[in-house]
């Protein structure tokens, strides 16, 4: 049976995204992704493709942390932006995220890179592009994923309750134009990559997220792992 990306989404997200997606473009993306999985080594594993949506139900989503595309090394990507499975060496960007978290909220740097506990509290850890060829960063950019994940951002923008959008780096910050609801908060800064970490450090995004949530009467995120 051919891969249908919309049908593969959890039902709650499918109901919100399907009206925002062009069926012809989405069918072309589905065919491309299916072919890539069949012919290439692609990350994350196919069963983890929509982990971000499975771990964070639409109604529970209170924070979005937007990445660019998945890690492209073996055993790293598992469907949540910036996250790696238990036991996998921490990537540099994630190490820098933990450094800033420690400086911001005095949360000791975790030894695990698995961010599932954040997702389970309503943090949607979404990449703009959801697949990548092994060893080829950005290889699935421009194939249609951007429209797919933009639909998720637009669906969150339509929520009447506050969502805090965390946009790190120039690529993510371009998505700010999709966020128009005055009830929402957008937090922008440099990317935690080693290339821009000097500008990332000191931005205190985690306390800013919690303040924005508390100001809207929402529970804060427990960032400890």
C-alpha positions, 0 to 999 in steps of 0.5 A: 500500500503506497505511503500516505503521509496525511493518513499516517498522522495521528488522528487529531493532527490529521484533522487540523492539517489536512484542510491546510494541505494541497492534496496534489503536493502532499501526494507528490511528497508522499511518493518521494518519501516512500521512494527514498526510504525504499532506495536510500538510508533515510533518517529517522527510521520510518516508524519514527517519522511522526514521533513529534506528533505522537508524543505531543497531542494537538490539544496539549501543544503549548510550546513549539521548538522548531528545528531545520532537518533531522540529524543525518548520522546513524542512530541519532534522529528519532523524530523529535527535533534536537533529540537523540535516543538514550545512550547516543552521544550528545550532538553539539547543538544539544550540548549547547542547549543544555549549557544555556538551560543550566545558565538560565534555570540552574538545571544540571546538564542531562546525560541523556539526549532524549527529550521525550519528557519535554514532548510529553508536557506539550512541547512540539519538537518539530523539524521543518523537514522531517526526513534526510538521507544518511550523511547528507544534511538538507538533502530532503529540503525543498521537496514539500516537507516545508509546506507540510510542517508550515501547516502544523505551525498555522494550525497551532497559530489558530489555537485560541490558547497561547502557544509559545513558538521558539525559533532558533536561527535564521531558517526558523525565524523566517517562520515568524510570519506564519504566527499572527495570533496576538495571544501567542508569544514568539521567542527568537534567537541565534541557533545553538549550533557551535557556529552561532552559539556565542549569540545563543548563549545568554538568551534565556529562552527556557525562563522566557517560555515559562514566563509566557506560559505562566502569564497566560495561566498555563503550567510551566514546563519542567525542563529537567531530564 
